[in-house]
Structure formats: C-alpha cells, structure tokens
Amino acid sequence: MSSLPALLSALALMQSAPMTEAGKAVQAEEATRLANCLELVETDPETAYEDGLAWLSAGARPGARHCTAVALIALGHADEGAARLEELANAPDAGGIEERRTYLTKAGSAWLLAGAPDAAIVAIENALKLAPGDPDLLIDRASANLAMEQWQTAVTDLDLVLVDLPANTEALELRARALKELGRYDAALADVNAARSGAPDNIDLLVLRGEIREAARLAGN
C-alpha cells in the first residue's frame, strides 16, 4: 500500500493539470449520487448498501466505495467499514486532500464505534496530517485515548481544543472525565460546571458531576 506522504506528492502533481469539462461533469454527477447515498444511509442503510453495490459493479468509483463503507458502518459492521475507508483514503483515485481527510475522519469514528481505539488513533493521526490542529479530530483522538486509559494524553489534546473553543461542551466533558481519573477533582468539577452552562439539561453531565464528587469524597478531598 502506498504511503500517505507519497500519495499527497502525487496528488499535488495531478492537481496542477486542468480538468476537462467532461471530467467536471462526471465529478458533479458522482458528487450528487454520493450525497443521495449518504442521505439514504440515515434512513435505510440496507438499501443504501445495495445501491452502493450496484454502483460498484459499474466501475468501483471512489464514491461507490465511500457509499458502501458508510452503509456497512450503519448496518453494524463498523470495523469493516472503517477498514474500507482507510483503504480508500490511501487509494490513488481517492480524490483531493479534503476527501482523504473525510475518509480518515470517518474511519477513526468507526474504529471507536467498533471498540478499537488503537486503530482509531492511527486513522485520526493520519487525518491530522492533512488538517493539523482540527478540533474535531483532536476531540476524537482524546476519546480514543480515554478508551485506552491514557488520561494525560487525552487532556493534552483537549487543552488545545479548549484554548480556541473554551465553551465546547464535548471537550469540557471529556477533559472532566480524564481529570477525574487523574485525581484532579476541583479542575474536573470546574469543567463539568462550565459544560453545564452550555447544556444545562444534559443528564450525563449531572451523573458525571456526582461521580466526581463521590471520587473526591472517597479520596478524602
């Protein structure tokens, strides 16, 4: 399999050549077909998968591979879908940097869904090479590290997110969970309270606040 840096170098060369009108028309048609497929995944993933298979039989275009991978994830086969998305991200015909970042981002989320945080981190870190500092990717990597009990590593990523997005509820909640495990109960409570200011009806935050207070009590704090 080609390495991501090598593929990006080749991609830069390909993008320097102008696209023909026919090529633009094909690209637009495939974009529409993919958008329709991804929308269908939300309501009828089985039909979306069947449509994707029909599309694959007509030429295995990147959109068809994307469609079937996402449908597989929705059908409960997150690991297979994630692997297919990573394979697509490394394929010579995958598209531009934005498309490859999208595939890797979705792969990372799917690996998390499949309970494979180590594989998720690989996909997410490859996505970060294409979009350094992206807050959503940093949050996803923190989620993976939390699943692996790498508490301080998760905090480091979430600190970066919260510098620019101090009111991000998801980042605050995840950092509070990590800080609780590190025994930093006051800081964890501060994060929960900040998160609740943006999501006062979030039951998970209330439960987490109770867990932090109980952990602090048991620790004698």
N, C-alpha and C positions, 0 to 999 in steps of 0.2 A: 504494500500500500504506500502511496506517495506521502511524503511528509507535508504538513500544513505549510511551512515556510516555502517549500519548493512550489507548491501549488499556487501560493499567493504571488510568487515571482512570475510564474507562467500566466497567471490571471492578469497581472499588470500589462504584460505584453499583448495579450488578447484584447484588452480593453482599449488599447491605443488604436486599433483598427476600427473604422466606422462600420456601423451595422447597416445592412441594406434595408430597403423599405419592406421587402418580403420578410426579412428576419424580424423586423419590428412588429409586423402583423402577426406572425406566429407567436412571438413573445406575448403580445397583448391577449391573444386568444387563449394561450395556456394560463396566463395570469387569471383570466376570468374563470376558466374551468377549475383552477385550483381554489379560488375564492369560494366558488359554489360548493366544492367538495368539503372544504373546511367548515363551511356553514352547516352542511348536511351532517357532518360528524357530531355536531352538538345535539341533534335531534334523532338521527337514525344512523349510527356508526356502521351497522351491518351493511346497509345499502351503500353508504359512502365507500366502504371497503370493496364491495362488489364493483362499484363504478370505477374505483381505482385500479382494480384488476383488469377491467376492460380497457382502461386507458393504457395500462402497462403492455397489454397484448398488442397495442397499436404502435409501440415503439419505445417503451420504457423511458419516457421523458422524465426529467427531474421532478416536474410537478406531479406526475403519477406516483413516483416513489415517495414523495413527500406526503401525498394524499393517503396512500396505503399505510405508511408508517404511523401517521397520526390516528387513523382509524383503528389500527391494531391497539394502540395505547388506550383509546376509548373503549375498546372491547375487552380490556383487562389483560392484554399482553404487553405490559409496559416495557419489559426487558427486551422483547423482540423489536418493538417499535423504536426504542432508544438506540439499539444497535444499528438498525437500518438508517436512522437519522445521522448517526456518526459516520456511517459508511458513505452516505450521500454528501455530507459536508466535506469529505476528502476526495470526492469524485471529480475528475477533470471537467465534467459538464455541469457542475453544481450551480454555477452562476457566479455572481459577484460576492464581495466581502459581506454585504448585508445579508444575502441569502445564506451564506455559510454560517454566519453568526446566529441566524434564526434557527437553523438546523441544530447547531450545537447547544443553544439555549434550551430548545425543546427536549433534546436528548438528555441534558442534565436534569431537567424537571422529571422526565420519565424515569430515569435511573433512581431518583429519590422516591418516586411513587412505587418503584419495584423493590424498594428496600435495599438498594445497592449504593450507599453514599460514596464509597471509594470510587466507583465508576462514574458517579455524578461529578465528583471533583475533577476528574480527568477531562470530561466534556466541558465543564464550566470554565476551567482554566484555559482550554483551547479557545473558547468563546471570548474570554477576556483578552487574549492576544489580538483579537480583532476589534474589541471595544474596551480598551483599558479603562478601568475605573467605573464601568457601568454599574449603577447602584443595584439594579435588579439582579445582576449576575453576582455581585458581592453578597447580596442577601441570600441567594441560592447557595453560594459556597458556604456561607455561615450556617445555613440549615444542614448542609451535608456534614460539616464539622461538628455540629451539635449532635447529630445522629451517631458520630464516631467518638463522642465524648471528648473532643478536642476543644475544651471550653475557651481557653485563652485565644486560640487561633480564630475562633468564631468572633470573639469580642473585638479582635483587631480589625476584621473586615467590617463589622457593624459600626465601630468607631468612625471609620472612613465614610460610611454612608451617612451617619448622623451629623457629621461636620457640615455637609451640604444640605441635608434634609432632616433637620432636627426634630420635625414633627412626624416622621414616618412611623406609623403605628406598628407595622410589622417588624421593622428593625428594632424599635424600642422593646417590643415584647420578646423577641429572640435574645436581645442583649440581657434583658432581665433574667431570662432562664439561665443563660450562661453565667451571669454574675451570681445567681443563687448557688449554682454548683461550685463556684469558686469561693463561696462563703462571704461574699461582699454584699451583705443583706441590705444595708442602707442604700447603696447605689442601685441595687435591684429594685427596691421599693420605689425609688425616685423614677426609674424608668417605667415601671408599671403605672404610676400615677400620671406621668406625662402621656403615656399611651392612652389612658382612660379619658384624658381631656379631649382627645380626638375621637374616641369610640366609647362613650360612657355606658352603652348598653351591651358591650362585649362581655359575655359571660366567662369566656376563657381568661380574660384579664382579672376578673374578680376571683376566679379559682386560683390563678397564679399568685395573686396578692396574698391569699390565705396560705398558700404553700410556703411562700417566702417568710411570712410572719411565723409560721409553725417551725420552719427550719431554724430561724433566728432564735426562737424560744428554746428549742432543744439544744442549740449551741451555747445557750446562756447569754445571748446578746439582748 
